[in-house]
Amino acid sequence: MTIRLAIAGAAGRMGRTLIAAAKNQNDLTVVGGSEAPDGLARSGELGLTLSEDAGTAASEADVWIDFTSPLVTLSALDALTLTPVRAAIIGTTGFGAEEEEAIAKHAERIAIVKAGNFSLGVNLMNALIEQAAQRLGADWDIEIHEAHHRHKADAPSGTALMMGDAAASGRGSPLADLRLPPADGKTGPRKSGGIGFSVTRAGGIVGDHTAAFASDAEVLSISHRALDRSIFARGALEAARWAVERPPGLYSMRDVLSL
Ligand code: NAD
């Protein structure tokens, strides 16, 4: 069976990477793409009919792959109800709590795989972070640092938040209870057992992430560096193959990879 894909934000950094990655796969075909009015002119260059309307872009698709921005993704999910799409792969980051709830509601109707990072390495790293946080007590501070290119719109990155969730889960609490406020100004001493985040935005960095576990006597660091966006595209295509066979539900990349 050939799986028909529609790509949201097809002319964007991830959109273009997804189209290129899908071209080499015999079991996948890209049948449509969406773009903002400014991006529609790139249709010829991408070899794909683009539409401003997500419903039109997905009118012949089995799977919707969306790496855009929160409002664009949510409005597309609404439009998908009138299409044959039975699974959505969401890589967009920066959703608020209410937006996360809206996505969970859509997952009652179609299979949704949502991940702040689709790479195999990061998802394996998160399993290791959860284990480390479980073994190392609250006297080990946890600090998550991430660095990305200057164009990135949200901070901390979706990946850093996934790492924070994994660490918090290892400690048996929700991240919201352990998350420290950003360090700025007269901070006073660090609260014991908290999970801190620090962020760098510079140049063309594709994505660097480190979770540091620091006691008074030693530091354990677990790091990942993305060298190329194709790692996210490969993971998203793998998620598309997996999700198209699944019942409605909200899944993560750790489900896809059985981690
Ligand atoms: P980008 O800005 O290069 O691409 C977004 C594209 O969406 C643009 O081409 C833009 O024109 C298009 N767009 C804007 N409004 C639209 C609309 N109404 N309809 C259709 N398309 C529209 O951004 P990017 O670097 O590709 O990243 C996109 C998102 O993916 C971000 O949230 C980023 O954090 C996330 N991301 C996630 C992962 C992951 O593994 N989960 C990896 C990389 C990036």
Residues whose N, C-alpha, C, O or C-beta is under 5 A from the ligand:
A	BS01	NAD	A8 G9 A11 G12 R13 M14 G15 S34 E35 A36 G39 E52 F67 T68 S69 V72 G91 T92 T93 A115 G116 N117 F118 F232
